[in-house]
Amino acid sequence: MGEHHHDHDHGIKSLEHISRAFYIGIVLNLAFTVVEFVMGYMSNSLALVADASHNLSDVASLVISLIGLKLTQKAATAVYTYGYKKASILASLVNSVILIAVVINIFVEGFQRLSHPPEVVGRAIIITALVGVVINTISAWLFFKDQKEDINVKGAYLHLMLDAVISIGVVISGVIIYYTGWVIVDPLISFVVGVVILVSTWGLLKESLKLTLDGVPKDIQIDEIKQLIADNQEIREVYHIHIWALSSTENALTAHVSLQQDNLSGKELMSIKNKLKHQLKHHNIHHATIELDGGMGEDALGDCC
């Protein structure tokens, strides 16, 4: 109980420390997204609109990550016995579906522009995209220090760094258009941005859908966890093991474990459970429910679980 309390305090401290970076990143990227959409529309640049769509996804991702961090502090209720932690996974699923719809729209518009490319203002693209490079670099720097401590923060950091690179690509397209007049470069760059969004979003879509359906999280190998438990000398067999995600950062496990010895005392059983839970925490499983069966084995239990 004391150990759990310590983890909770650490989470609150981390949340207070990280929240400022999220708020600044959200405000900077949201403001720039609005500017980029307006400039893309005024300059007739699909590349800017595509990049703005990607930046909007960044804002959504940052908001989702921040919500996820805050929801981990929400207490469970009689109805939501695990609290609201899974809301971050559901939000990621919705976000990825919307992003794919945006990419499809960009591709359709881009193909139309290949045959009838409109006039595009290269200078506006250069200036706007350069601002994007600066905004994304500053935002990524805010998360640099803490990106090794939390998977959500690391995801935000990598996403923002990728956006800075994409913005550099848009700058290059603006330079080409400005000096050569090759306006067809604009839809071509929009395709590149669209593919980058699609590749990064496809993994998010698959993982969030899997976690919504209580699949095993990608960073956990169920056979390794089963072996980890079985390697303890007190354990004879592990079965009926289930692992799923409570949120984007917390995982849970239930398992039946048969013991080598019968008639162990309550203190001895508790000691075995505590040792197993401690081992599982080091493998990113934070909530473990373990039923110990004193030497009975699976056959004795029948199909109870």
Summary of the structure (lengths in Angstrom):
residues: 305
radius of gyration: 24.8
end to end distance: 27.6
largest distance: 84.5
contacts: 985
relative contact order: 0.11
helix: 68%
strand: 9%
